[in-house]
Amino acid sequence: MEQLLQAHQKPELATRQTIYHYPPDAGNNEHYPRPDDAAAFKAWFEQQGYIVIRRAVPQALCSAGVQAFRREVLPDRLGFFERHASGKYERHVLTESGFMKYPIMNLQDLPEKKYAGFRRSGLDLLTQAGIQRAIGVLFGEPGRVVHTMYFDGNQTTWAHRDGHYIDSQQSGKMIGVWVAAEDIHPAAGRFFIVPRSHRMPVPGEEGDPNSTAYKARMADFVCNGPLHCVAPVLQCGDVLLWSALTIHGSLPTTDMAFSRRSFTAHYVPRSHQFQWNVRAQASRRQMFVNGLQVVQHRDDDTLFKRLRNAIRSDMPRVYGLAQALKNRRAPT
Ligand SMILES: O=C(O)CCC(=O)C(=O)O
């Protein structure tokens, strides 16, 4: 058990006073069944709404992904990347230690040549055999990837259920996958989860999941609700899987010197469609990585959009100027 972390200033980012490493009602040996023991693995996941697999991804792949990020993406101060928090294309915001604060969404949609090494290594890592096996056990069929992200610093992700944003056609079926790309320091802002919350409604959680009211309600449930909050210790190559309905987020960073590098993906069963709950249906194009389908969302079905995307990727100064002008013209 660990007592940590002062409540954050913003109410929607407040965390519980006592945070555990492992559910206190699940035994005291911090053991998670392995995917080889399929029945126990599935039963644990279904009961708790999450599970951890130690060393599921080779550490060399994690290092290769991080190195590619630091070589190709982080130094690109002009480039625009789709962000998780805003859903918009924005330049990097750096933390005081020079980490990228806001995660990048959908590595599969990045310009293929410009960020070739990062895109390739990130997608390779997220579709590793160890992950595919675990997903297969939980779904009873192969999965496919509908969403990916890369985290470097900490945006202090608000408590939420993924299913409120994106899910399988069968609500709650999607599974999130968080791969620790380095040893995550306790002060870096660990990923937290609320075990068993996938089976428990939060009063008033309906409505816009991007609204302050939603975020405040979910934070209140994490802080004061009947369930424990768990932030597993994750080391490089460890993988955390969780259900689309399990409440999770990230703890505040208490020492800005630490990054929390992670590649994440969201999987649905291969035979399922997926649904966005917060945006109009995007492209259903796909690519294949390690034999697995990865859905691409790049919005380029008209000549205008293809031109806009090319300018964003190849002439970021021009794109930035156009955005600035557009924002100045927008009614306040
Ligand atoms: O690591 C985080 O900050 C949150 C990740 C998350 O919410 C997700 O991958 O769905």
PDBQT file of the ligand as one rigid body, heavy atoms in Angstrom, charges set to zero:
ROOT
HETATM    1  O1  LIG A 401      -1.854   7.074 -19.429  1.00  0.00    +0.000 OA
HETATM    2  C1  LIG A 401      -2.722   7.913 -19.412  1.00  0.00    +0.000 C 
HETATM    3  O2  LIG A 401      -2.492   9.086 -19.095  1.00  0.00    +0.000 OA
HETATM    4  C2  LIG A 401      -4.134   7.543 -19.780  1.00  0.00    +0.000 C 
HETATM    5  C3  LIG A 401      -4.251   6.560 -20.894  1.00  0.00    +0.000 C 
HETATM    6  C4  LIG A 401      -5.648   6.388 -21.345  1.00  0.00    +0.000 C 
HETATM    7  O3  LIG A 401      -6.566   6.970 -20.822  1.00  0.00    +0.000 OA
HETATM    8  C5  LIG A 401      -5.956   5.480 -22.436  1.00  0.00    +0.000 C 
HETATM    9  O4  LIG A 401      -5.024   4.971 -23.088  1.00  0.00    +0.000 OA
HETATM   10  O5  LIG A 401      -7.148   5.259 -22.686  1.00  0.00    +0.000 OA
ENDROOT
TORSDOF 0
